[in-house]
Amino acid sequence: MSSPRAVLITGCSSGIGLCAAKMLQQQSFHVIASARKPEDVQQLRDSGLDAVQIDVSDRQSIDAGVAETLKLTNGKLYGLFNNGAYGQPGAVEDLSWDALETQLRTNLLGWHELTRQVIPIMRREGEGRIIHNSSVLGFVAMPYRGAYNCSKFALEGLTDTLRLELHGTGIQVSLLEPGPIRSRFRDNAKKAFERFINPIGSPHQANYQAMAARLEKEGDAAPFTLDPEAVVKSVLHALTAENAKPRYRVTFPTHLFWWLKRILSTKAMDRILRKASGDGAR
């Protein structure tokens, strides 16, 4: 009897990552759940999951996490679901070097390094699945999300290139493009805003007030918000289908904006995106 296929998931402290870890374990995958904080790793272990500590913004943490993962999987790895990320709010002109660099280290550079390290393992087996959790904001931009837009647009370009380069290896590469999903995303975005953005004196100060109200709002902040299970259904398909899709669009806004971008001019699309953002309020 063959052993269960091993899948490493990042960002499992809550939201999509935690939901994916639990659901894939129920589907008989050998899940290795990772989180940045030691206390979250321990909670994952207490829940019955194999778990390792990985801070995707830290190369040494990635090295150690991959090594520990391979000890748990006897040196094999079938799937990687890169999910751990956050959003840095703020107008582009208010983003410091440090703010943008920190965003890219977590949302792009760390994912790239982790992916690079697992590809040789998959190549040896002649099969594997790499899944990157992008966003609707990986193909349309919205105001006051420039750092996050930047990270996801770059992720999409890098992932498309990787998919082309791995053709014929047995390793399939997929992007997920969710819209609004229930998670701790807004809580983490609020912390990032308070850390890096000083609204006092900014020409965007009034709009920041609307944005702050959205980040502090209880319940869903946007229409058509779905539970994380909606994303995990696509993760499961990307792991199990004979031919995984290059892209999985999740939630109505993602499908709508994808369609609108194909038929509208840039100026028309800009008007819709400005209205949809509500000057940061949505």
Backbone as CSV, one residue per row, in Angstrom:
resi,resn,N_x,N_y,N_z,CA_x,CA_y,CA_z,C_x,C_y,C_z
1,MET,0.851,-1.199,0.000,0.000,0.000,0.000,0.880,1.240,0.000
2,SER,0.628,2.170,-0.933,1.447,3.367,-1.047,1.134,4.328,0.090
3,SER,2.145,5.111,0.488,1.959,6.079,1.558,1.204,7.290,1.031
4,PRO,0.496,8.021,1.900,-0.247,9.207,1.457,0.683,10.244,0.842
5,ARG,0.190,10.963,-0.127,0.980,12.017,-0.762,1.142,13.186,0.203
6,ALA,2.358,13.697,0.289,2.676,14.767,1.234,2.482,16.129,0.585
7,VAL,1.853,17.030,1.337,1.600,18.394,0.865,2.018,19.368,1.953
8,LEU,2.868,20.314,1.599,3.296,21.371,2.513,2.456,22.613,2.247
9,ILE,1.905,23.188,3.321,1.054,24.377,3.213,1.634,25.472,4.095
10,THR,1.755,26.679,3.571,2.220,27.797,4.384,1.036,28.628,4.854
11,GLY,1.252,29.362,5.949,0.217,30.261,6.466,-0.980,29.554,7.035
12,CYS,-0.739,28.579,7.922,-1.825,27.738,8.440,-2.340,28.158,9.805
13,SER,-1.971,29.330,10.270,-2.439,29.745,11.598,-3.933,30.043,11.610
14,SER,-4.490,30.382,10.437,-5.924,30.714,10.362,-6.348,30.704,8.897
15,GLY,-7.614,31.016,8.669,-8.121,31.279,7.333,-7.953,30.140,6.346
16,ILE,-7.568,30.483,5.135,-7.477,29.522,4.048,-6.477,28.421,4.362
17,GLY,-5.319,28.782,4.910,-4.298,27.788,5.197,-4.748,26.741,6.197
18,LEU,-5.377,27.184,7.278,-5.856,26.255,8.300,-6.965,25.378,7.740
19,CYS,-7.868,25.988,6.992,-8.962,25.229,6.390,-8.413,24.187,5.412
20,ALA,-7.432,24.570,4.614,-6.835,23.642,3.651,-6.157,22.482,4.359
21,ALA,-5.436,22.776,5.435,-4.736,21.717,6.163,-5.720,20.673,6.693
22,LYS,-6.811,21.133,7.277,-7.787,20.213,7.853,-8.520,19.423,6.767
23,MET,-8.934,20.102,5.710,-9.696,19.426,4.668,-8.843,18.433,3.887
24,LEU,-7.576,18.787,3.624,-6.722,17.863,2.882,-6.342,16.655,3.735
25,GLN,-6.196,16.865,5.038,-5.955,15.721,5.911,-7.145,14.768,5.874
26,GLN,-8.353,15.310,5.842,-9.552,14.477,5.744,-9.606,13.716,4.417
27,GLN,-8.935,14.260,3.398,-8.880,13.602,2.089,-7.678,12.658,1.964
28,SER,-7.079,12.332,3.106,-6.000,11.329,3.196,-4.667,11.800,2.621
29,PHE,-4.458,13.105,2.526,-3.126,13.613,2.236,-2.316,13.652,3.535
30,HIS,-0.999,13.521,3.406,-0.125,13.751,4.549,0.191,15.240,4.565
31,VAL,-0.502,15.971,5.394,-0.377,17.422,5.435,0.730,17.834,6.392
32,ILE,1.611,18.700,5.900,2.586,19.361,6.762,2.187,20.828,6.782
33,ALA,1.596,21.233,7.880,1.106,22.603,8.022,2.217,23.469,8.606
34,SER,2.384,24.655,8.069,3.410,25.540,8.612,2.802,26.860,9.051
35,ALA,3.469,27.493,9.997,3.059,28.798,10.497,4.307,29.548,10.938
36,ARG,4.168,30.846,11.063,5.315,31.698,11.396,5.638,31.687,12.889
37,LYS,4.602,31.667,13.728,4.812,31.778,15.170,4.871,30.396,15.821
38,PRO,5.803,30.182,16.763,5.910,28.882,17.434,4.617,28.453,18.116
39,GLU,3.892,29.402,18.712,2.648,29.036,19.413,1.593,28.531,18.434
40,ASP,1.589,29.078,17.211,0.644,28.586,16.203,1.037,27.198,15.711
41,VAL,2.326,26.962,15.598,2.807,25.625,15.212,2.371,24.596,16.246
42,GLN,2.486,24.959,17.515,2.097,24.034,18.571,0.598,23.756,18.537
43,GLN,-0.200,24.784,18.280,-1.651,24.581,18.176,-1.995,23.637,17.030
44,LEU,-1.285,23.755,15.928,-1.512,22.853,14.795,-1.181,21.414,15.181
45,ARG,-0.088,21.248,15.904,0.289,19.902,16.350,-0.729,19.351,17.332
46,ASP,-1.199,20.215,18.211,-2.199,19.778,19.192,-3.501,19.344,18.513
47,SER,-3.756,19.882,17.332,-4.974,19.522,16.605,-4.817,18.231,15.804
48,GLY,-3.615,17.654,15.837,-3.408,16.385,15.149,-2.697,16.480,13.816
49,LEU,-2.191,17.659,13.476,-1.475,17.852,12.219,0.031,17.791,12.439
50,ASP,0.754,17.290,11.452,2.198,17.496,11.424,2.434,18.956,11.077
51,ALA,3.290,19.627,11.822,3.471,21.059,11.620,4.935,21.446,11.783
52,VAL,5.353,22.449,11.011,6.712,22.985,11.084,6.627,24.506,11.103
53,GLN,7.677,25.123,11.607,7.720,26.578,11.647,8.398,27.092,10.377
54,ILE,7.703,27.932,9.635,8.277,28.591,8.464,7.816,30.040,8.443
55,ASP,8.776,30.939,8.504,8.533,32.362,8.265,9.005,32.640,6.845
56,VAL,8.063,32.848,5.920,8.447,32.956,4.518,9.201,34.240,4.200
57,SER,9.339,35.139,5.156,10.147,36.339,4.938,11.602,36.127,5.357
58,ASP,11.939,34.926,5.838,13.257,34.630,6.397,13.840,33.399,5.700
59,ARG,14.951,33.571,4.984,15.539,32.461,4.227,15.985,31.329,5.138
60,GLN,16.569,31.656,6.281,17.015,30.601,7.194,15.837,29.800,7.729
61,SER,14.722,30.475,7.984,13.523,29.778,8.442,12.995,28.857,7.350
62,ILE,13.057,29.297,6.104,12.630,28.443,4.990,13.525,27.218,4.891
63,ASP,14.838,27.414,4.972,15.785,26.290,4.921,15.465,25.261,6.002
64,ALA,15.289,25.748,7.230,15.038,24.849,8.351,13.683,24.165,8.209
65,GLY,12.679,24.907,7.736,11.341,24.341,7.589,11.283,23.259,6.531
66,VAL,11.975,23.464,5.419,12.009,22.439,4.372,12.725,21.190,4.884
67,ALA,13.840,21.375,5.589,14.577,20.225,6.130,13.707,19.426,7.094
68,GLU,12.981,20.121,7.957,12.117,19.426,8.914,10.962,18.735,8.204
69,THR,10.428,19.387,7.167,9.350,18.780,6.389,9.799,17.460,5.775
70,LEU,10.986,17.443,5.186,11.468,16.240,4.505,11.756,15.104,5.486
71,LYS,12.068,15.450,6.729,12.214,14.404,7.750,10.860,13.737,8.013
72,LEU,9.798,14.536,7.978,8.462,14.011,8.235,7.910,13.213,7.064
73,THR,8.456,13.442,5.855,7.892,12.829,4.645,8.841,11.833,3.990
74,ASN,9.907,11.464,4.709,10.902,10.536,4.139,11.491,11.056,2.830
75,GLY,11.697,12.371,2.776,12.381,12.976,1.645,11.529,13.210,0.423
76,LYS,10.215,13.008,0.532,9.340,13.191,-0.622,8.361,14.337,-0.381
77,LEU,7.921,14.934,-1.468,6.900,15.983,-1.362,6.147,16.040,-2.684
78,TYR,4.848,15.819,-2.611,4.013,15.835,-3.820,3.469,17.233,-4.109
79,GLY,3.070,17.953,-3.056,2.417,19.234,-3.275,2.957,20.351,-2.406
80,LEU,2.931,21.552,-2.938,3.245,22.767,-2.186,2.124,23.762,-2.425
81,PHE,1.511,24.223,-1.342,0.489,25.270,-1.425,1.027,26.497,-0.718
82,ASN,1.519,27.453,-1.490,2.005,28.711,-0.935,0.816,29.621,-0.682
83,ASN,0.588,29.906,0.585,-0.607,30.645,0.987,-0.308,31.784,1.957
84,GLY,0.709,31.658,2.797,0.971,32.649,3.836,1.344,34.008,3.263
85,ALA,0.501,35.010,3.484,0.729,36.344,2.935,-0.062,37.364,3.751
86,TYR,0.150,38.643,3.450,-0.627,39.699,4.079,-0.726,40.857,3.097
87,GLY,-1.581,41.822,3.404,-1.738,42.998,2.560,-1.255,44.250,3.266
88,GLN,-0.390,45.022,2.593,0.100,46.295,3.121,-0.733,47.428,2.530
89,PRO,-1.645,48.019,3.317,-2.428,49.135,2.778,-1.571,50.396,2.682
90,GLY,-2.060,51.335,1.891,-1.390,52.626,1.784,-1.271,53.081,0.346
91,ALA,-1.351,54.403,0.140,-1.156,54.962,-1.193,0.275,54.705,-1.647
92,VAL,0.458,54.551,-2.941,1.790,54.233,-3.471,2.806,55.277,-3.051
93,GLU,2.434,56.544,-3.080,3.414,57.580,-2.743,3.766,57.593,-1.255
94,ASP,2.987,56.905,-0.436,3.274,56.827,0.993,4.005,55.540,1.375
95,LEU,4.281,54.671,0.407,4.966,53.413,0.698,6.472,53.644,0.752
96,SER,7.052,53.420,1.911,8.502,53.541,2.040,9.188,52.328,1.412
97,TRP,10.497,52.442,1.238,11.304,51.306,0.764,11.057,50.094,1.660
98,ASP,11.109,50.319,2.978,10.963,49.207,3.926,9.577,48.570,3.835
99,ALA,8.542,49.385,3.659,7.190,48.842,3.574,7.041,47.937,2.362
100,LEU,7.523,48.399,1.208,7.390,47.604,-0.011,8.299,46.383,0.025
101,GLU,9.499,46.551,0.536,10.408,45.406,0.619,9.840,44.324,1.545
102,THR,9.290,44.726,2.671,8.715,43.762,3.610,7.551,43.017,2.971
103,GLN,6.705,43.744,2.221,5.596,43.108,1.523,6.091,42.071,0.515
104,LEU,7.093,42.430,-0.257,7.597,41.527,-1.291,8.360,40.342,-0.708
105,ARG,9.038,40.535,0.401,9.751,39.411,1.027,8.772,38.325,1.456
106,THR,7.638,38.731,1.988,6.651,37.754,2.462,5.823,37.182,1.319
107,ASN,5.307,38.037,0.447,4.327,37.602,-0.549,4.934,37.070,-1.833
108,LEU,6.231,37.323,-2.061,6.825,36.927,-3.337,8.167,36.215,-3.164
109,LEU,9.126,36.887,-2.552,10.479,36.342,-2.510,10.559,35.062,-1.687
110,GLY,9.852,35.039,-0.554,9.851,33.829,0.260,9.174,32.667,-0.439
111,TRP,8.080,32.942,-1.116,7.390,31.889,-1.865,8.296,31.348,-2.968
112,HIS,9.005,32.255,-3.628,9.912,31.845,-4.702,11.017,30.938,-4.163
113,GLU,11.594,31.325,-3.027,12.677,30.509,-2.461,12.167,29.145,-2.028
114,LEU,11.016,29.111,-1.399,10.439,27.835,-0.974,10.136,26.955,-2.187
115,THR,9.586,27.554,-3.223,9.286,26.805,-4.442,10.560,26.254,-5.073
116,ARG,11.589,27.080,-5.140,12.873,26.632,-5.712,13.420,25.415,-4.977
117,GLN,13.247,25.401,-3.677,13.815,24.308,-2.883,13.057,22.999,-3.054
118,VAL,11.757,23.057,-3.360,10.995,21.813,-3.467,10.945,21.267,-4.893
119,ILE,11.234,22.087,-5.888,11.183,21.602,-7.266,12.119,20.411,-7.495
120,PRO,13.372,20.430,-7.035,14.228,19.256,-7.259,13.667,17.970,-6.653
121,ILE,12.958,18.096,-5.533,12.351,16.920,-4.896,11.262,16.357,-5.810
122,MET,10.452,17.235,-6.369,9.391,16.808,-7.276,9.967,16.262,-8.581
123,ARG,11.033,16.878,-9.064,11.661,16.393,-10.294,12.134,14.941,-10.136
124,ARG,12.691,14.623,-8.989,13.173,13.251,-8.772,12.039,12.240,-8.835
125,GLU,10.848,12.652,-8.376,9.692,11.760,-8.387,8.963,11.768,-9.727
126,GLY,9.261,12.762,-10.562,8.592,12.857,-11.856,7.165,13.349,-11.772
127,GLU,6.790,13.942,-10.638,5.444,14.482,-10.488,5.419,15.475,-9.331
128,GLY,4.405,16.318,-9.346,4.224,17.265,-8.249,3.212,18.330,-8.623
129,ARG,2.731,19.021,-7.618,1.771,20.115,-7.806,2.241,21.319,-6.997
130,ILE,2.355,22.448,-7.672,2.700,23.715,-7.022,1.508,24.647,-7.189
131,ILE,0.978,25.131,-6.069,-0.211,25.974,-6.083,0.122,27.274,-5.354
132,HIS,-0.076,28.390,-6.032,0.166,29.698,-5.434,-1.151,30.429,-5.250
133,ASN,-1.382,30.910,-4.057,-2.618,31.640,-3.768,-2.421,33.105,-4.133
134,SER,-2.896,33.480,-5.302,-2.814,34.862,-5.752,-4.063,35.609,-5.296
135,SER,-4.690,36.344,-6.179,-5.829,37.182,-5.783,-6.460,37.775,-7.031
136,VAL,-7.698,38.237,-6.893,-8.271,39.070,-7.946,-7.378,40.287,-8.174
137,LEU,-6.669,40.706,-7.124,-5.757,41.840,-7.237,-4.418,41.433,-7.835
138,GLY,-4.352,40.240,-8.387,-3.207,39.830,-9.182,-3.382,40.157,-10.651
139,PHE,-4.590,40.603,-11.039,-4.778,41.005,-12.439,-5.559,42.300,-12.596
140,VAL,-6.145,42.837,-11.509,-6.689,44.196,-11.531,-6.153,44.933,-10.301
141,ALA,-5.958,46.233,-10.466,-5.427,47.046,-9.363,-6.536,47.863,-8.733
142,MET,-6.413,48.067,-7.417,-7.363,48.937,-6.723,-6.583,49.927,-5.860
143,PRO,-7.126,51.135,-5.677,-6.421,52.155,-4.902,-6.132,51.695,-3.471
144,TYR,-5.007,52.169,-2.959,-4.568,51.936,-1.578,-4.205,50.481,-1.306
145,ARG,-3.992,49.739,-2.358,-3.533,48.354,-2.229,-2.303,48.126,-3.107
146,GLY,-1.556,49.185,-3.370,-0.459,49.122,-4.333,0.596,48.091,-4.005
147,ALA,0.989,47.981,-2.736,2.030,47.012,-2.368,1.535,45.592,-2.582
148,TYR,0.309,45.337,-2.185,-0.273,44.007,-2.369,-0.474,43.706,-3.849
149,ASN,-1.025,44.695,-4.601,-1.146,44.538,-6.049,0.208,44.173,-6.664
150,CYS,1.226,44.913,-6.282,2.569,44.691,-6.810,3.022,43.254,-6.564
151,SER,2.833,42.773,-5.339,3.286,41.424,-5.002,2.535,40.366,-5.780
152,LYS,1.226,40.560,-5.975,0.415,39.545,-6.662,0.579,39.612,-8.181
153,PHE,0.706,40.818,-8.747,1.002,40.915,-10.176,2.329,40.228,-10.478
154,ALA,3.338,40.473,-9.643,4.647,39.841,-9.848,4.558,38.331,-9.681
155,LEU,3.793,37.882,-8.696,3.615,36.455,-8.475,3.000,35.792,-9.706
156,GLU,2.017,36.440,-10.299,1.363,35.853,-11.466,2.330,35.723,-12.638
157,GLY,3.158,36.738,-12.868,4.130,36.659,-13.946,5.174,35.581,-13.702
158,LEU,5.642,35.494,-12.470,6.648,34.491,-12.123,6.067,33.083,-12.239
159,THR,4.815,32.926,-11.800,4.176,31.611,-11.836,3.866,31.181,-13.267
160,ASP,3.409,32.106,-14.101,3.165,31.769,-15.502,4.457,31.300,-16.170
161,THR,5.556,31.974,-15.877,6.845,31.578,-16.449,7.261,30.204,-15.955
162,LEU,7.098,29.963,-14.668,7.461,28.663,-14.095,6.646,27.548,-14.728
163,ARG,5.365,27.797,-14.948,4.519,26.769,-15.556,5.032,26.384,-16.948
164,LEU,5.442,27.385,-17.713,5.982,27.123,-19.047,7.285,26.327,-18.969
165,GLU,8.119,26.696,-18.023,9.433,26.056,-17.907,9.356,24.627,-17.382
166,LEU,8.315,24.314,-16.619,8.188,22.963,-16.061,7.337,22.041,-16.935
167,HIS,6.923,22.522,-18.075,6.133,21.679,-18.984,6.914,20.407,-19.321
168,GLY,6.251,19.270,-19.198,6.874,18.000,-19.529,7.604,17.332,-18.386
169,THR,7.652,17.975,-17.224,8.361,17.395,-16.078,7.450,16.552,-15.195
170,GLY,6.130,16.660,-15.393,5.188,16.016,-14.489,4.784,16.902,-13.335
171,ILE,5.378,18.103,-13.242,5.039,19.059,-12.186,4.052,20.071,-12.763
172,GLN,2.873,20.145,-12.182,1.851,21.068,-12.652,1.773,22.279,-11.718
173,VAL,1.570,23.450,-12.309,1.604,24.705,-11.567,0.279,25.437,-11.744
174,SER,-0.301,25.861,-10.636,-1.609,26.522,-10.682,-1.613,27.794,-9.840
175,LEU,-2.421,28.751,-10.264,-2.689,29.969,-9.512,-4.136,29.960,-9.036
176,LEU,-4.347,30.333,-7.790,-5.690,30.601,-7.284,-5.895,32.104,-7.279
177,GLU,-7.085,32.545,-7.675,-7.367,33.981,-7.721,-8.674,34.278,-6.969
178,PRO,-8.636,34.202,-5.634,-9.852,34.492,-4.870,-10.122,35.984,-4.766
179,GLY,-11.399,36.304,-4.612,-11.800,37.636,-4.205,-11.941,37.639,-2.686
180,PRO,-12.950,38.305,-2.140,-13.075,38.406,-0.682,-13.385,37.054,-0.022
181,ILE,-12.548,36.698,0.944,-12.673,35.450,1.694,-12.592,35.776,3.185
182,ARG,-13.411,35.126,3.983,-13.391,35.362,5.427,-12.094,34.833,6.032
183,SER,-11.364,35.726,6.694,-10.070,35.360,7.281,-9.642,36.480,8.226
184,ARG,-8.396,36.406,8.710,-7.849,37.481,9.540,-7.082,38.492,8.688
185,PHE,-7.360,38.527,7.396,-6.615,39.375,6.482,-6.681,40.845,6.883
186,ARG,-7.889,41.321,7.236,-8.032,42.738,7.587,-7.289,43.073,8.877
187,ASP,-7.295,42.150,9.841,-6.562,42.392,11.083,-5.078,42.580,10.811
188,ASN,-4.526,41.714,9.964,-3.102,41.810,9.646,-2.796,43.051,8.813
189,ALA,-3.728,43.436,7.925,-3.534,44.639,7.123,-3.530,45.887,8.007
190,LYS,-4.402,45.891,9.009,-4.453,47.033,9.923,-3.124,47.191,10.665
191,LYS,-2.547,46.082,11.100,-1.253,46.142,11.781,-0.162,46.664,10.854
192,ALA,-0.194,46.215,9.604,0.803,46.667,8.635,0.649,48.154,8.346
193,PHE,-0.582,48.626,8.255,-0.824,50.047,8.021,-0.272,50.874,9.175
194,GLU,-0.569,50.461,10.388,-0.107,51.203,11.560,1.406,51.174,11.690
195,ARG,2.024,50.121,11.193,3.488,50.004,11.298,4.203,50.920,10.314
196,PHE,3.690,51.020,9.085,4.477,51.649,8.033,3.912,52.962,7.480
197,ILE,2.629,53.254,7.709,2.023,54.431,7.077,1.682,55.480,8.125
198,ASN,2.140,56.703,7.894,1.792,57.833,8.750,0.784,58.689,7.994
199,PRO,-0.499,58.628,8.362,-1.506,59.372,7.593,-1.458,60.878,7.802
200,ILE,-0.838,61.328,8.887,-0.815,62.758,9.204,-0.017,63.502,8.137
201,GLY,-0.677,64.450,7.503,-0.006,65.255,6.487,-0.010,64.644,5.107
202,SER,-0.474,63.407,4.986,-0.540,62.779,3.667,-1.671,63.394,2.853
203,PRO,-1.487,63.575,1.545,-2.599,64.052,0.717,-3.764,63.064,0.671
204,HIS,-3.526,61.850,1.158,-4.563,60.817,1.163,-5.186,60.645,2.554
205,GLN,-4.938,61.589,3.457,-5.363,61.431,4.844,-6.870,61.187,4.975
206,ALA,-7.678,61.916,4.226,-9.133,61.747,4.327,-9.562,60.356,3.869
207,ASN,-8.955,59.861,2.802,-9.298,58.530,2.315,-8.814,57.443,3.267
208,TYR,-7.733,57.721,3.978,-7.253,56.749,4.968,-8.278,56.543,6.084
209,GLN,-9.045,57.589,6.386,-10.076,57.438,7.414,-11.130,56.424,6.977
210,ALA,-11.529,56.490,5.703,-12.492,55.515,5.181,-11.888,54.119,5.162
211,MET,-10.617,54.036,4.817,-9.934,52.749,4.776,-9.825,52.146,6.174
212,ALA,-9.488,52.989,7.149,-9.366,52.506,8.528,-10.698,51.967,9.039
213,ALA,-11.786,52.629,8.681,-13.107,52.154,9.095,-13.398,50.784,8.495
214,ARG,-12.975,50.567,7.249,-13.182,49.259,6.613,-12.358,48.183,7.317
215,LEU,-11.117,48.504,7.674,-10.249,47.515,8.310,-10.738,47.148,9.709
216,GLU,-11.444,48.075,10.359,-11.928,47.832,11.719,-13.348,47.277,11.760
217,LYS,-13.994,47.205,10.612,-15.387,46.782,10.556,-15.554,45.326,10.959
218,GLU,-16.551,45.064,11.769,-16.888,43.693,12.120,-17.686,43.046,10.989
219,GLY,-17.477,41.767,10.789,-18.200,41.067,9.739,-17.591,41.306,8.374
220,ASP,-18.339,40.958,7.329,-17.831,41.063,5.961,-17.692,42.528,5.568
221,ALA,-16.547,42.855,4.958,-16.311,44.232,4.513,-16.650,44.420,3.048
222,ALA,-16.927,43.329,2.322,-17.217,43.423,0.900,-18.332,42.453,0.538
223,PRO,-19.129,42.798,-0.480,-20.169,41.866,-0.930,-19.556,40.590,-1.499
224,PHE,-20.333,39.543,-1.515,-19.955,38.262,-2.124,-18.785,37.581,-1.409
225,THR,-18.564,37.916,-0.135,-17.505,37.272,0.632,-17.878,35.814,0.906
226,LEU,-16.901,34.912,0.714,-17.133,33.490,0.913,-16.256,32.948,2.031
227,ASP,-16.629,31.784,2.531,-15.799,31.081,3.508,-14.583,30.468,2.816
228,PRO,-13.526,30.176,3.576,-12.298,29.639,2.957,-12.486,28.296,2.275
229,GLU,-13.539,27.563,2.631,-13.785,26.274,1.968,-13.915,26.427,0.457
230,ALA,-14.381,27.594,0.010,-14.528,27.822,-1.430,-13.182,27.774,-2.137
231,VAL,-12.147,28.276,-1.479,-10.802,28.239,-2.051,-10.235,26.829,-1.991
232,VAL,-10.471,26.152,-0.882,-9.890,24.823,-0.684,-10.442,23.818,-1.695
233,LYS,-11.672,23.996,-2.147,-12.204,23.135,-3.202,-11.329,23.206,-4.447
234,SER,-10.861,24.411,-4.759,-9.973,24.572,-5.913,-8.598,23.983,-5.634
235,VAL,-8.127,24.108,-4.408,-6.852,23.493,-4.035,-6.917,21.984,-4.237
236,LEU,-8.012,21.391,-3.799,-8.170,19.942,-3.928,-8.181,19.525,-5.402
237,HIS,-8.864,20.291,-6.236,-8.885,19.969,-7.664,-7.483,20.092,-8.258
238,ALA,-6.768,21.152,-7.880,-5.412,21.355,-8.410,-4.460,20.242,-7.990
239,LEU,-4.737,19.598,-6.871,-3.886,18.506,-6.391,-4.258,17.158,-6.989
240,THR,-5.517,16.977,-7.354,-5.990,15.638,-7.711,-6.374,15.466,-9.181
241,ALA,-6.697,16.546,-9.884,-7.119,16.420,-11.276,-5.947,15.960,-12.142
242,GLU,-6.261,15.153,-13.131,-5.208,14.706,-14.048,-4.541,15.889,-14.736
243,ASN,-5.355,16.867,-15.106,-4.849,18.107,-15.697,-5.367,19.282,-14.877
244,ALA,-4.524,19.754,-13.969,-4.915,20.887,-13.136,-5.057,22.146,-13.991
245,LYS,-5.950,23.027,-13.578,-6.125,24.282,-14.306,-4.954,25.224,-14.008
246,PRO,-4.535,26.010,-14.996,-3.510,27.030,-14.710,-4.007,28.091,-13.737
247,ARG,-5.324,28.391,-13.803,-5.926,29.400,-12.932,-7.276,28.919,-12.412
248,TYR,-7.524,29.227,-11.145,-8.810,28.950,-10.513,-9.355,30.274,-9.998
249,ARG,-10.440,30.732,-10.593,-11.052,31.990,-10.168,-12.153,31.684,-9.164
250,VAL,-12.019,32.279,-7.976,-12.924,31.976,-6.871,-13.609,33.259,-6.424
251,THR,-14.896,33.225,-6.271,-15.818,34.302,-5.881,-16.302,35.065,-7.115
252,PHE,-17.486,35.604,-6.990,-18.116,36.354,-8.081,-17.288,37.560,-8.531
253,PRO,-16.720,38.384,-7.609,-15.941,39.537,-8.071,-14.777,39.152,-8.974
254,THR,-14.126,38.023,-8.690,-13.019,37.605,-9.542,-13.505,37.321,-10.952
255,HIS,-14.574,36.566,-11.088,-15.114,36.267,-12.420,-15.572,37.546,-13.122
256,LEU,-16.215,38.438,-12.381,-16.721,39.672,-12.973,-15.577,40.539,-13.487
257,PHE,-14.563,40.775,-12.659,-13.474,41.651,-13.073,-12.641,41.036,-14.196
258,TRP,-12.517,39.714,-14.195,-11.797,39.057,-15.287,-12.524,39.305,-16.618
259,TRP,-13.839,39.197,-16.588,-14.632,39.411,-17.797,-14.588,40.881,-18.217
260,LEU,-14.745,41.795,-17.248,-14.732,43.220,-17.574,-13.385,43.654,-18.143
261,LYS,-12.306,43.116,-17.605,-10.982,43.514,-18.093,-10.778,43.104,-19.542
262,ARG,-11.429,42.039,-19.941,-11.272,41.556,-21.315,-12.042,42.406,-22.322
263,ILE,-13.111,43.067,-21.880,-13.967,43.761,-22.853,-13.903,45.285,-22.757
264,LEU,-13.403,45.820,-21.643,-13.421,47.271,-21.454,-12.061,47.892,-21.750
265,SER,-12.081,49.166,-22.084,-10.832,49.910,-22.215,-10.216,50.136,-20.837
266,THR,-8.967,50.510,-20.817,-8.296,50.773,-19.545,-8.978,51.908,-18.785
267,LYS,-9.363,52.962,-19.504,-10.020,54.095,-18.834,-11.362,53.685,-18.238
268,ALA,-12.124,52.890,-18.973,-13.412,52.440,-18.450,-13.216,51.541,-17.237
269,MET,-12.205,50.695,-17.318,-11.921,49.801,-16.188,-11.474,50.606,-14.975
270,ASP,-10.692,51.639,-15.200,-10.254,52.494,-14.093,-11.448,53.110,-13.367
271,ARG,-12.428,53.564,-14.132,-13.608,54.180,-13.499,-14.330,53.174,-12.612
272,ILE,-14.458,51.947,-13.084,-15.137,50.910,-12.306,-14.346,50.581,-11.052
273,LEU,-13.034,50.474,-11.171,-12.203,50.097,-10.024,-12.155,51.207,-8.981
274,ARG,-12.144,52.457,-9.423,-12.196,53.567,-8.466,-13.512,53.546,-7.700
275,LYS,-14.598,53.316,-8.432,-15.912,53.268,-7.780,-16.000,52.072,-6.842
276,ALA,-15.476,50.923,-7.280,-15.550,49.711,-6.457,-14.761,49.864,-5.171
277,SER,-13.691,50.641,-5.200,-12.873,50.815,-3.992,-13.485,51.787,-3.007
278,GLY,-14.374,52.666,-3.484,-14.993,53.655,-2.595,-13.979,54.525,-1.901
279,ASP,-12.913,54.919,-2.629,-11.826,55.730,-2.047,-11.244,55.060,-0.800
280,GLY,-11.126,53.743,-0.869,-10.545,53.003,0.242,-11.548,52.415,1.213
281,ALA,-12.827,52.783,1.039,-13.848,52.335,1.994,-14.277,50.892,1.749
282,ARG,-13.971,50.346,0.559,-14.366,48.996,0.249,-13.167,48.182,-0.221
